[in-house]
Structure formats: structure tokens, C-alpha cells
Amino acid sequence: MSLALNELHALAAVAAHRSFRAAAAELNVSPSSLSHAVASLERRLGVRIFNRTTRSVALTEAGASFLARIQPALREIEHAVESVNRFRDTPAGLLRLNGSEGAAERVLPIVLDFMATYPDMRVDLVSEGRMVDIVAAGFDAGLRLAESVPQEMVSLPLGTEEEFAVLGTPGYFAARGAPKVPADLFGHECIRARMPSGAIHRWEFERQGEEIRIDPPGRLTLGSHGLSLGAARGGAGLAYVTLKSAAADLAAGKLRRVLADWTPPFAGICLYYPQQRLPSAGLRAFIAHFQAARQKSRSA
């Protein structure tokens, strides 16, 4: 039995994305043709590779075993292609990046400029809240806050600092007063945010070497910092969000910041990738582009 290389790549893409639609977008084919290709492969193998429902796609036990056996060979083929790619004047192929939504938004201008510079490169920028093993999931690199980068990775900071802020409307502070120290928050209505992992995001404060983390009190818990910002704008209480995300509301006077001396800047977004793996030509080009953008932002 002969299996085409593109069929095996299709299998790996569907398994990585757990979605025919997302895998089809990566491979630049239609979801229906990808589904037919996988179904044909299943018929020839004589086993079901994926369990499909209207909402999810998951590997069967046989599919997971088969994929585990072929993935090393697929990686070797990719490395062989990359070794040839080094002889090209410009890199070509697919660069897969994974990061949080906020990280993806900040790095998107660099990605767009990179694609304009290297027209033969394609980029799949996947944003999601949960941390993933970028190696196991088939990504070339990740984009996260410095504190979230795994220790075994090579990490390159973007060079722009981040800063959280406690915010509320002028009307809220007129009615409830403004907290002076983090402990005062226990007497306020706080808007809590739930992280993708399900855990409540703790509010972190620091001043003169003293660090405080609290689980703020509040009747409202939301699924993102964006929703928290909207709720604060609506007068529901105090939100703990990035200063950058609230810049327009602060400038317009819709929100007011408190506890600024307790929320200093910290290291922001980093690009990271495995140190044990030789970067592909596309990733090396993106790293150089990323570093140039960092240098430009520092000198601006």
C-alpha cells in the first residue's frame, strides 16, 4: 500500500488543529477535499483515524498510534526540505506561531512587515489563552509574556514593557472612594477575570520590594480582560487590565487609574523557540526581523 506524503501531512494538520477547517486553511485546500482525503486514507488503512462530531475532531487510539509512528519521519522530511531551503536567496514555506491573543495583537505588525519582506513565506499565527507545548503541537515558535516562557526555551523580548492598572469610573470613585493600598480593595467591588485554565486571575502588586497577590472580592466574574474593561466602563466596579488596553478610556476621562505606585512596568512579550532544534530558514528570518523591530522600537 502506498501513501502520499500530502495525505500524511493532512493527517498531521488535522490532528494538530483538531479541526478540518483550520487544517484546510493551513494547507490551502478546501475543508471538503481535506475531509475526503482523510476518509480515503482511512479506507485504505482499514481503521478509523478520527472520531468526528459536529463540534470536534479527535484522534482514535489507532490514529494516535499511527501518527506517533509517522511524525518523526515527517519531521525528517521537513528538515531535509529546510536544508535545501538554505540555498535559496530568500526563505519560503510556512511559519507557525502560537501565542496569547494579546501577544498576537502586539506582534501582528511585525508579522505583516515580515510577509511583505518575504513574499514566499506564509504565516499561521494561532492565538489562544491556554499554554501549549509548541514542540509537540508543531509550532516553530511561541509568543508569551516573559514570565510564561518555559525555562528550556530561547527567549527574545520584544523590548516593550507591559503594565497592569486598576481602573474604575469617576462615578464609582465618587460613590465608593479610591483605594490607597492593595488591602483597601477588600472593601470594594472588584471585577474578577477567569483565565483559560479556569483559575481566577490574581491581582499582583509590587512596591519597594514588597510583593502582594490577592484574589479580589467581587460579585462579577468574566472570561477575559476585555470583558472586565467593558464592565468597568459600565460602572460595575474596579478592573485589573493592561494599561495599554485602557489607554483610550483613560485619555477620554471615562476611566480613572488608582494604585499606580503599586503596579510598576514589567517585562513584556517574548518570542521563544526550542534551543535544541536548529531553527528553519523561515524562523531564522523571522527572528532577525523580530530583533530589527525591537531595535527600532528602542531607538524611536
C-alpha positions, 0 to 999 in steps of 0.5 A, a space after each residue: 500500500 502506498 501513501 502520499 506524503 500530502 495525505 500524511 501531512 493532512 493527517 498531521 494538520 488535522 490532528 494538530 488543529 483538531 479541526 478540518 477547517 483550520 487544517 484546510 486553511 493551513 494547507 490551502 485546500 478546501 475543508 471538503 477535499 481535506 475531509 475526503 482525503 482523510 476518509 480515503 486514507 482511512 479506507 485504505 488503512 482499514 481503521 478509523 483515524 478520527 472520531 468526528 462530531 459536529 463540534 470536534 475532531 479527535 484522534 482514535 487510539 489507532 490514529 494516535 498510534 499511527 501518527 506517533 509512528 509517522 511524525 518523526 519521519 515527517 519531521 525528517 522530511 521537513 528538515 531535509 526540505 529546510 536544508 535545501 531551503 538554505 540555498 535559496 536567496 530568500 526563505 519560503 514555506 510556512 511559519 507557525 506561531 502560537 501565542 496569547 491573543 494579546 501577544 498576537 495583537 502586539 506582534 501582528 505588525 511585525 508579522 505583516 512587515 515580515 510577509 511583505 519582506 518575504 513574499 514566499 513565506 506564509 504565516 499561521 499565527 494561532 492565538 489562544 489563552 491556554 499554554 501549549 507545548 509548541 514542540 509537540 503541537 508543531 509550532 516553530 515558535 511561541 509568543 508569551 509574556 516573559 514570565 510564561 516562557 518555559 525555562 528550556 526555551 530561547 527567549 527574545 523580548 520584544 523590548 516593550 514593557 507591559 503594565 497592569 492598572 486598576 481602573 474604575 469610573 469617576 462615578 464609582 470613585 465618587 460613590 465608593 472612594 479610591 483605594 490607597 493600598 492593595 488591602 483597601 480593595 477588600 472593601 470594594 467591588 472588584 471585577 474578577 477575570 477567569 483565565 483559560 485554565 479556569 483559575 481566577 486571575 490574581 491581582 499582583 502588586 509590587 512596591 519597594 520590594 514588597 510583593 502582594 497577590 490577592 484574589 479580589 472580592 467581587 460579585 462579577 466574574 468574566 472570561 477575559 480582560 476585555 470583558 472586565 474593561 467593558 464592565 468597568 466602563 459600565 460602572 460595575 466596579 474596579 478592573 485589573 487590565 493592561 494599561 495599554 488596553 485602557 489607554 483610550 478610556 483613560 485619555 477620554 476621562 471615562 476611566 480613572 487609574 488608582 494604585 499606580 505606585 503599586 503596579 510598576 512596568 514589567 517585562 513584556 512579550 517574548 518570542 521563544 523557540 526550542 534551543 535544541 532544534 536548529 531553527 528553519 530558514 523561515 524562523 531564522 528570518 523571522 527572528 532577525 526581523 523580530 530583533 530589527 523591530 525591537 531595535 527600532 522600537 528602542 531607538 524611536 
